[in-house]
Amino acid sequence: MVLLRTIIRSFNSFYSVSMAETRKLISFLLLMFIFPLQLTASMQLQGNNATHSGQINSNSVLVALLDSHYTELSELVEKALLLQPLEDAVGKHSITIFAPKNEALERDLDPEFKRFLLEPGNLKSLQTLLLHHIVSTRIELNRTATESTQHHTLSSDSVELTSHDSGDKFISQSKVIHPNAVDRPDGVIHGIERLLIPRSVQQDFNNRRNLRSISAVRPEGAPEVDPRTNRLKKPTPASKPGSSPALPVYYAMAPGPSLAPAPAPGPGGPHHHFNGEKQVKDFIQTLLHYGGYNEMADILVNLTSLATEMGRLVSEGYVLTVLAPNDEAMAKLTTDQLSEPGAPEQIIYYHVIPEYQTEESMYNAVRRFGKISYDTLRLPHKVLAQEADGSVKFGHGDGSAYLFDPDIYTDGRISVQGIDGVLFPPEETSTKLSESKKNVKVAVKQKPATRRGKLLEVACQMLGAFGQDSHFSTCQ
């Protein structure tokens, strides 16, 4: 204000005009120069406010996504707190969104995996998963393009867009079912058939699931005091998850072969790191599909409960090798051999080795050592293996069997090897032969003694008729 008064006085004294005219001239100059400056400043201020309030409008692809029928995807975007980052991305360049259908996120998605994504601690994984569906360029899909192209996503990964001869488009093995479903100036949305899962998110989920499966706390008893030193006994070091059990397999078996299933482990038992029931089911189905081993599968499942017991043993960490006789060998078994109580179980127990052996390992062993005796589940009998005719021969003498179909099933826990005969322990075979020979000798000895006694009896009766039997000591 002081500066304005000084200007008016100087102007009045220099040009010798009245004060009223000077004020009118100054007012006109103010209107001509100052008002446009204020108008420009106000426009810049409004522009800055508009810039800070966001650069998207009602015609943006993000607004279209929130209003579209891809409701599951839009809800996940809001839960992942990605609206502001996506607004910044749209302000810089156009984007392409590959939106999975709602069924892919509702019914087709693994419930455990969806629960993993929605946990607060896994927000980073959810954001990575959603940004994996957004490409930082505009991709228009037409049926004429057939080349395969790689595109970088906002999650710093890449996806491959391929075309088939039928004209269908695929983005990383997921079919594009609604190309160009939403088209806006700043982006486009393509509907796809299923969710795209980046490798990093899948790895995080697998690590979390494996950690959860082995993170249970094993119950421990009260500390024990050594009576000799009056000090606490040192606890035995815990075994690593998945390691072989400390106790032999015979301690984990059922009390005896029967038609009842094996007892379940009690509280505080070993953790089941393996799905033994599924592995046993897989190898029995493999026997059926392989052909020629239907009788063996029938005994394991229907005639006995050995399939259940084998599954329990594998679940507790034990490994098994099954010597499976084929159907021709099983057909030679007699009814008496199978009708005795516990006979089918005893036969199968002798064909199960509590080790993991393949055709290569057994052949190398017999080539190196000549003869190998393997423990079986039928204590205390062992099965003998030796090399014969370029293969592995099991058993002794006439009761032997050759390795006929090697490696029918091998998964690291269960190994199934096909043989062409049914094996029996050598002691049992020799015992049966000795008993039969003994019975024959006794019968041969008894027959003459019986005939001689009958002749003497007849002779004594004839001598007695004549009164002469008293002279013979044999008749007395």
Disulfide bonds with the S-S distance in Angstrom:
Cys460-Cys475 1.85
